[in-house]
Amino acid sequence: MRRYLLIASLFLMSFMSASYVADILRQLQIAEEDARNYIFDNFQDGTLNIPYSKVLKNVAVGKRAEAVRELGDYIRKYTESAEFINAYKERREAARPKGAGDIGERIEKRLAEIEQDIHTAENDMKNAGGDIKKLYEATIRMLKEEQKALKNPKDPMHQMYLQNVAEGGMTDEEQYEQALKDFEASWPATAKDLVKMRLREFLDKTADIDFDAKLVLSGGRKKFADPRLEKKDGDWKRCFRAGKETIDAARAYARQWLNSLK
């Protein structure tokens, strides 16, 4: 069975530019840029994905806990770095729901764009003929229809154009409030809060792993004999495959790290 060694440490891990870390990456045959991307995405999304490394499964038993602890130290430093903190702030703001509060500004901006587009099309049409002129005329008609509809809430096309202007925003206040609650739950206020949330999730996910659970061969691959375990998600199963030594070390490190953040 392929063992996803260090799955837990890679979930918690990030890398600095120190030569020691570069040596680790070379040994594991993982590109530093790939590692950083996986680590940030895992923290942001709450996943346990890892960059592929054909040598991960060959790290000797007895050395895995030490590797988890060493890599965990570098992860921790990265999550405290300006690079990580600023990247999280940017992603969080980009994900923030757009609500009814700023729809008026977006309508005004779109109307200004339409006015400019009409002016440009009318000027360009002066030197056009045949089919090109007809294309300009059709474009101007459509722009004026949108302009008229956006200015008049009673226009039958107002809601359609309003939705286009919203660009993912919401005009319904209740819908916006629910989206904002979901956003706050998924995107904690600070990078530190994000780390705390992911550490708790990891500890919860790995709390009930039975590393002695029986596996059976079915359809050419191994499955859990217990249907309840077979229904577990992919992250839980990858942690099972990582093995007791790796997960126990990762859980100990996560607990210590979480306690220090309180």
NORWOJO-V251215 format. One record per helix or strand of 2 or more residues. SS is the DSSP state (h for helix, s for strand). FROM is the first residue (numbers start at 1). LEN is the number of residues. If there is no record, write none. Layout:
ss = <SS SS>
from = <FROM FROM>
len = <LEN LEN>
This chain:
ss = <h h h h h h h h h h h s s h h h>
from = <7 19 32 56 64 82 100 130 158 173 191 215 221 227 234 244>
len = <6 10 14 3 16 14 26 22 9 14 15 4 4 4 9 17>
